[in-house]
């Protein structure tokens, strides 16, 4: 892809995704629509993806970002439901959807139909978890959905590779497929376990340079993915294992690195997801032109059947996977909280497909061994596209309505705030003791006002959480803590304007302005992050 078309793609998709945030329309739907419209504009270049670079270029950074924000402890506590969804459900959906496609679409080989099943099997829980957090669903449901989206990609991609090898005539038997699946899974986890400790050690040793640490951070997912794939293991699992460890240990790196890393990975994820969905719209006309042998009505009928099978198969799996283990094991009933029928309904409906399915579909090879083409490749791409969009639109738009209608018990925000306040109180007490200890050393002598400032900042952190428990302002509805932070940001804005005026009046130079602004930026970032935590 030439530089200018690539620039136009990134700039255009980012602009549309930004516009989507100001509308009720889901960003993926708006991006695909914009890409489709742009494909008919005269002069717009043809955008093509090399199937050999889609998975190693798109998936590692997206998975790395999601895993960094996940909870290792939460995933470990919910390992059984996460495994049942990310492994069991994906394999179940692969065969159910694939066999349904085999029965419905005349002339489609079973292996090619199963490839379609593997492509659309893994849900992408980004939208679902965002909705769950916004509506205050219990942590356990959010953690399970997030954990599923991390590990189901590895299952789907491994199954996809085995099935593609069978479809293109590589002589793969079912026994070979099971062996490849086991080796890829165990190998991917092993590579991640081997890499995670030295990579973290290197990050900690580079803590004096945030730029070097973040450069390493950008390379880590690609290194982990490439190392695992070189050994014919699952690169996805290697990336997830490494990122979970690094995220769990992120407190050991420098604060500046954490701030930069968070911003950098959010930007990378935003650009990649936006560009992939825009590319779907841009390439859809080419895919549709390849459906001539099926006809529009026939292709849409297949799409409707696949959507229904995808949705129903998830419910068929989720309900038994939720209640059977509890029925068979007294230990599970004792250790885990009680589950009502409403929780699996939410988990079942939160099965939106996304970027991963699209990326896998694009990597389907065009040709078989010999001169033939992959059976109905354009139809598989079309059905992937329609399944992703249908789940995002129908399930994504109705999930908040369903959650409100079922009236699931939300998070106990009062109890969470109380626990946060108690934790902050213990931490502040430790900080106070450490300050008293340091001040006993003559080398740490400070004037009284500076000591008082240290103590007041510490006391401010101690009181801020407790203040959220108090009665809100009758006029603004804000807590005292929220009002404090808003006023602090207004004061910072006033200081910033004065610094700029002094620079414009030549009373300070640009270098000093950047130093002063950076100090204010860090303070404002702290106030913003604490007020939105």
C-alpha positions in Angstrom: 0.0 0.0 0.0 1.4 3.4 -1.0 2.1 6.1 1.5 -0.6 8.5 0.4 -3.5 6.0 0.4 -2.4 4.7 3.8 -2.3 8.2 5.1 -5.8 8.9 3.7 -7.1 5.7 5.2 -5.8 6.4 8.7 -6.8 10.1 8.7 -10.3 9.4 7.2 -11.1 6.5 9.6 -9.9 8.4 12.6 -12.1 11.4 11.7 -15.1 9.2 11.2 -14.5 7.3 14.5 -14.2 10.7 16.2 -17.5 11.8 14.7 -19.1 8.6 15.8 -18.5 9.5 19.4 -20.8 12.5 19.0 -23.7 10.4 17.6 -25.6 7.4 18.9 -24.4 5.3 16.0 -21.8 2.6 16.9 -18.4 3.6 15.5 -17.9 0.3 13.6 -21.2 0.7 11.7 -20.4 4.3 10.8 -16.9 3.4 9.7 -18.1 0.6 7.5 -20.8 2.9 6.0 -18.2 5.6 5.3 -15.8 3.2 3.8 -18.5 1.8 1.6 -19.5 5.3 0.4 -15.9 6.3 -0.2 -15.3 3.2 -2.4 -17.7 4.6 -5.0 -16.0 8.1 -5.1 -14.0 8.5 -8.3 -10.3 8.6 -7.7 -10.3 6.7 -4.4 -7.6 4.1 -4.7 -8.1 0.4 -4.3 -7.2 -0.7 -0.8 -6.0 -4.3 -0.5 -4.7 -6.3 2.5 -2.0 -8.9 2.3 -3.4 -11.8 4.2 0.0 -12.7 5.4 0.4 -9.5 7.4 -3.1 -9.0 8.8 -2.9 -11.2 11.8 0.7 -10.4 12.9 0.2 -6.7 12.3 -3.3 -6.0 13.7 -3.9 -8.6 16.4 -0.8 -8.3 18.7 -1.3 -4.6 19.6 -5.0 -5.0 20.0 -4.6 -8.0 22.3 -1.7 -6.4 24.2 -3.8 -3.3 24.9 -6.8 -5.3 26.2 -4.6 -7.6 28.4 -2.8 -4.7 30.0 -6.1 -3.3 31.2 -7.3 -6.7 32.5 -7.1 -8.1 36.0 -4.9 -11.1 36.4 -6.4 -11.8 39.8 -9.9 -11.4 38.5 -9.2 -13.8 35.6 -7.7 -16.4 37.9 -10.7 -16.2 40.2 -13.0 -16.8 37.3 -10.8 -19.3 35.3 -13.5 -21.9 34.9 -16.2 -19.7 33.3 -13.6 -17.9 31.2 -12.2 -21.2 29.9 -15.6 -22.6 29.1 -16.4 -19.5 27.0 -13.0 -18.8 25.4 -12.2 -22.5 24.6 -15.4 -24.6 24.9 -17.8 -22.1 23.3 -15.5 -21.1 20.5 -15.0 -24.8 19.4 -18.7 -25.4 19.9 -19.6 -22.4 17.7 -17.0 -23.3 15.1 -18.7 -26.7 14.5 -22.3 -25.6 14.9 -22.0 -22.6 12.6 -19.8 -24.4 10.2 -22.1 -27.4 10.0 -25.1 -25.1 9.6 -23.4 -23.3 6.7 -22.6 -26.7 5.2 -26.2 -27.7 5.3 -27.6 -24.4 4.0 -25.2 -23.4 1.3 -25.2 -25.9 -1.6 -21.8 -27.0 -2.8 -19.8 -25.6 0.1 -17.3 -28.1 1.3 -17.5 -29.0 5.0 -13.9 -27.9 5.6 -14.6 -24.4 4.0 -17.8 -24.2 6.0 -15.9 -25.0 9.2 -13.4 -22.2 8.3 -16.4 -19.8 8.3 -17.4 -21.2 11.7 -13.9 -20.5 13.1 -13.9 -17.0 11.7 -17.1 -15.9 13.3 -16.8 -17.9 16.5 -14.9 -15.5 18.8 -16.9 -12.6 20.3 -15.2 -9.3 20.7 -16.2 -8.0 24.2 -14.9 -4.5 23.9 -18.3 -3.0 23.3 -20.0 -5.3 25.8 -17.5 -4.6 28.7 -17.8 -0.8 28.0 -21.6 -1.1 28.3 -21.2 -3.3 31.4 -19.0 -0.7 33.2 -21.2 2.2 32.2 -24.3 0.6 33.5 -22.6 -0.7 36.7 -22.9 -4.4 36.2 -21.2 -6.7 38.8 -17.4 -7.0 38.4 -17.7 -10.8 37.8 -19.7 -10.5 34.6 -17.4 -7.8 33.3 -14.3 -9.8 34.1 -15.7 -13.0 32.5 -16.6 -11.1 29.3 -13.2 -9.4 29.2 -11.3 -12.7 29.9 -13.3 -14.5 27.2 -12.3 -11.9 24.6 -8.7 -12.2 25.5 -8.3 -16.0 25.1 -11.0 -16.9 22.6 -9.0 -15.4 19.8 -6.2 -17.9 20.4 -8.8 -20.8 20.2 -10.4 -19.4 17.0 -7.1 -18.7 15.2 -5.6 -22.1 16.1 -8.8 -23.8 14.9 -8.9 -21.6 11.8 -5.3 -22.5 10.8 -6.0 -26.2 11.2 -9.2 -26.0 9.2 -7.6 -23.8 6.5 -4.8 -26.4 6.1 -7.5 -29.1 5.6 -9.5 -26.9 3.2 -6.6 -26.1 0.9 -5.6 -29.7 0.7 -2.6 -29.9 3.0 -3.4 -33.4 4.0 -4.4 -32.7 7.6 -6.4 -35.3 9.5 -8.6 -34.8 12.5 -5.9 -36.4 14.7 -3.3 -34.0 13.2 -5.7 -31.1 14.0 -6.1 -32.0 17.6 -2.3 -32.4 18.0 -1.7 -29.0 16.3 -4.2 -27.4 18.6 -2.7 -28.8 21.7 0.9 -28.0 20.7 -0.1 -24.4 19.7 -1.9 -23.8 22.9 0.7 -25.2 25.3 3.5 -23.7 23.2 1.9 -20.2 23.2 1.5 -20.2 26.9 5.1 -21.5 27.4 6.6 -18.8 25.2 4.7 -16.2 27.1 5.9 -17.6 30.4 9.5 -17.6 29.2 9.4 -14.0 27.8 7.4 -12.2 30.5 10.0 -12.1 33.3 13.0 -10.9 31.3 10.9 -8.4 29.4 9.6 -7.0 32.7 13.1 -7.0 34.2 14.3 -5.0 31.1 11.5 -2.5 31.6 12.3 -1.9 35.2 16.0 -1.4 34.4 15.1 1.2 31.8 13.0 3.2 34.3 15.3 6.3 33.9 14.0 6.7 30.4 10.3 6.7 29.7 11.0 7.0 25.9 13.1 3.9 25.9 10.5 2.0 28.0 7.7 2.9 25.7 9.7 2.0 22.6 10.2 -1.4 24.2 6.5 -1.5 25.0 5.6 -1.0 21.4 7.8 -3.9 20.3 6.8 -6.4 23.0 3.5 -7.7 21.5 5.2 -8.2 18.1 8.2 -9.9 19.6 6.0 -12.3 21.6 3.8 -13.0 18.7 6.6 -13.6 16.2 8.6 -15.8 18.7 5.6 -18.1 19.3 4.6 -18.3 15.6 8.2 -19.1 14.7 7.9 -22.2 17.0 4.5 -23.0 15.5 2.8 -22.0 18.8 0.0 -19.6 19.4 1.2 -16.1 19.1 -2.0 -14.8 20.5 -1.6 -16.7 23.8 2.0 -15.6 24.1 1.0 -11.9 23.7 -1.8 -12.2 26.2 0.3 -14.0 28.8 3.1 -11.5 28.6 0.7 -8.5 28.7 -1.2 -9.9 31.7 2.1 -10.2 33.6 3.3 -6.7 32.6 0.0 -5.2 33.5 0.0 -6.9 36.9 3.5 -5.6 37.5 3.0 -2.1 36.0 3.3 -0.5 39.4 7.0 -1.2 39.4 7.8 1.0 36.4 8.2 4.8 36.4 5.0 6.9 36.6 6.0 8.8 33.5 6.2 5.6 31.6 2.7 4.5 32.8 1.2 7.8 31.7 2.8 7.7 28.3 2.2 4.0 27.8 -1.5 4.4 28.5 -1.9 7.2 26.0 0.2 5.5 23.3 -1.6 2.1 23.4 -5.0 3.8 23.4 -4.0 5.7 20.3 -2.6 2.6 18.6 -5.8 0.6 19.4 -8.0 3.4 18.2 -6.2 3.8 14.8 -6.1 0.0 14.1 -9.7 -0.7 15.0 -10.9 2.3 13.0 -8.8 1.5 10.0 -9.9 -2.2 9.9 -13.6 -1.3 10.0 -13.1 1.3 7.3 -11.2 -1.2 5.1 -14.2 -3.5 5.4 -16.4 -0.9 3.8 -13.8 -0.1 1.2 -13.4 -3.7 0.1 -17.1 -4.7 0.4 -17.9 -3.8 -3.2 -15.2 -6.2 -4.4 -16.5 -8.9 -2.1 -20.1 -8.3 -3.3 -19.0 -8.4 -7.0 -17.6 -11.9 -6.3 -21.0 -13.1 -5.2 -22.4 -13.2 -8.7 -22.9 -16.9 -8.7 -25.2 -16.7 -5.6 -27.2 -13.5 -6.2 -28.1 -10.8 -3.7 -31.3 -12.4 -2.3 -29.6 -15.7 -1.8 -26.5 -14.2 -0.1 -28.7 -12.2 2.2 -30.7 -15.3 3.1 -27.5 -17.1 4.0 -26.4 -14.1 6.1 -29.7 -14.1 8.0 -29.4 -17.8 8.8 -25.8 -17.4 9.9 -26.7 -14.6 12.3 -29.5 -16.6 13.9 -27.3 -19.6 14.3 -24.5 -17.5 15.8 -26.9 -16.0 18.3 -28.7 -19.2 19.3 -25.6 -21.3 19.6 -24.2 -18.9 22.2 -27.3 -19.3 24.4 -27.3 -23.1 23.8 -23.7 -23.1 25.3 -23.9 -20.4 28.0 -26.9 -21.8 30.0 -25.5 -25.3 30.5 -22.0 -24.0 31.0 -23.4 -21.7 33.8 -25.6 -24.1 35.7 -24.2 -27.7 35.1 -21.0 -27.2 37.0 -22.9 -25.8 39.9 -25.3 -28.7 39.8 -22.5 -31.3 39.7 -20.1 -29.7 42.2 -20.9 -28.8 45.8 -17.5 -27.0 46.0 -18.5 -24.6 43.2 -21.9 -23.9 44.8 -20.1 -23.1 48.1 -17.2 -21.0 46.7 -19.0 -19.0 44.0 -21.8 -16.5 44.4 -25.4 -17.6 43.5 -26.3 -17.2 39.9 -29.8 -16.4 38.6 -31.0 -16.9 35.0 -30.5 -13.2 34.2 -26.7 -13.3 34.3 -26.4 -16.0 31.5 -29.0 -14.1 29.4 -26.7 -11.0 29.5 -23.6 -13.0 28.8 -25.4 -14.8 26.0 -26.6 -11.6 24.4 -23.2 -9.9 24.8 -21.7 -12.0 21.9 -20.9 -9.2 19.5 -18.3 -10.0 16.9 -15.7 -7.5 15.9 -12.2 -6.7 14.5 -10.7 -10.2 15.2 -13.3 -11.9 13.0 -12.6 -9.4 10.2 -8.9 -9.8 10.5 -9.1 -13.6 10.4 -11.4 -13.5 7.4 -9.0 -11.3 5.4 -6.2 -13.8 6.0 -8.1 -16.6 4.2 -5.8 -17.6 1.3 -7.1 -17.0 -2.2 -5.8 -20.2 -3.7 -5.7 -23.9 -2.9 -2.7 -26.2 -3.5 -2.6 -26.2 -7.3 -4.6 -23.9 -9.5 -7.9 -23.8 -7.7 -9.3 -21.0 -5.6 -10.5 -21.2 -2.0 -14.2 -22.4 -2.1 -16.6 -19.5 -1.9 -14.0 -17.2 -0.3 -16.0 -14.0 -1.2 -19.1 -15.5 0.3 -17.2 -16.3 3.5 -15.9 -12.7 3.7 -19.4 -11.4 3.0 -21.0 -13.6 5.7 -18.3 -12.5 8.2 -19.0 -8.9 7.4 -22.8 -9.3 7.8 -22.4 -11.3 11.0 -20.1 -8.7 12.6 -22.4 -5.8 11.6 -25.6 -7.5 12.6 -24.3 -8.4 16.0 -22.9 -5.0 16.6 -26.1 -3.2 15.5 -28.8 -5.6 16.9 -27.1 -6.9 20.0 -24.9 -3.8 20.7 -27.8 -1.3 20.5 -30.2 -3.5 22.5 -27.8 -4.8 25.2 -28.2 -1.7 27.4 -32.0 -1.9 27.1 -31.9 -5.6 28.0 -29.7 -4.9 31.1 -32.1 -2.3 32.3 -35.1 -4.5 31.7 -33.7 -7.4 33.6 -32.8 -5.2 36.5 -29.6 -7.0 37.4 -28.1 -6.1 40.8 -25.6 -3.4 40.1 -22.3 -2.7 41.9 -22.5 -1.6 45.4 -20.8 1.8 44.8 -21.2 2.8 48.5 -19.3 -0.4 49.6 -16.7 0.1 46.8 -16.1 3.7 47.9 -15.8 2.7 51.5 -13.3 0.0 50.6 -11.3 2.5 48.6 -11.4 5.0 51.5 -10.1 2.4 53.9 -7.3 1.4 51.5 -6.3 5.0 51.1 -6.4 5.5 54.8 -3.9 2.7 55.4 -1.7 3.9 52.6 -1.7 7.5 54.0 -0.8 6.2 57.4 2.2 4.4 55.9 3.2 7.5 54.0 3.0 9.6 57.2 5.2 7.2 59.1 7.7 7.1 56.3 7.8 10.9 56.2 8.4 11.1 60.0 11.2 8.5 59.5 12.8 10.5 56.7 12.7 13.8 58.5 14.8 12.4 61.3 17.7 12.2 58.9 19.6 15.6 58.7 20.1 15.1 55.0 16.3 15.5 54.5 15.9 18.7 56.4 13.1 20.9 55.0 11.7 24.3 56.0 8.5 24.1 58.0 6.2 25.3 55.2 7.4 22.6 52.8 6.9 19.9 55.5 3.4 21.2 56.0 2.8 21.1 52.3 3.8 17.4 52.2 1.5 16.6 55.1 -1.4 18.6 53.5 -1.1 16.8 50.2 -1.1 13.5 52.0 -4.1 14.5 54.1 -5.9 15.7 50.9 -5.5 12.2 49.4 -6.7 10.6 52.7 -9.9 12.8 52.8 -10.8 12.8 49.1 -12.4 9.4 49.0 -14.3 9.9 52.3 -15.7 13.2 50.8 -17.4 11.2 48.0 -19.5 9.5 50.6 -20.9 12.8 51.8 -24.0 14.6 50.7 -23.7 16.2 47.2 -24.0 19.9 46.5 -27.7 20.7 46.2 -27.1 23.0 43.1 -24.5 21.1 41.1 -25.0 17.6 42.3 -21.2 17.3 42.8 -19.5 15.8 45.9 -17.1 18.1 47.8 -14.2 16.1 46.2 -15.6 16.6 42.7 -16.0 20.4 43.3 -12.5 20.6 44.6 -11.0 18.9 41.5 -13.1 21.1 39.2 -11.9 24.2 40.9 -8.3 22.9 40.9 -8.5 22.4 37.1 -9.9 25.9 36.6 -7.0 27.3 38.6 -4.5 25.3 36.5 -6.2 26.8 33.3 -5.7 30.3 34.7 -2.0 29.6 35.4 -1.6 28.2 31.9 -3.0 31.3 30.3 -0.7 33.5 32.2 2.4 31.5 31.2 1.4 31.8 27.6 0.9 35.5 27.9 4.3 35.8 29.5 5.9 33.9 26.6 4.1 36.1 24.1 5.4 39.2 25.9 8.9 37.7 25.6 9.3 37.6 29.4 10.0 33.9 29.3 11.2 31.8 26.4 9.6 28.7 24.8 11.8 26.3 26.7 10.8 27.7 30.0 7.1 27.7 28.9 7.3 24.0 28.0 8.8 23.2 31.4 6.1 25.1 33.2 3.3 23.7 31.1 4.5 20.1 31.6 4.4 20.6 35.4 0.8 21.8 35.0 -0.1 19.0 32.6 1.0 16.4 35.1 -1.0 18.0 37.9 -4.1 18.3 35.6 -3.7 14.7 34.5 -3.6 13.6 38.1 -6.8 15.6 38.9 -8.6 14.3 35.8 -7.7 10.6 36.3 -8.7 10.7 40.0 -12.0 12.4 39.2 -12.9 9.8 36.5 -11.6 6.8 38.4 
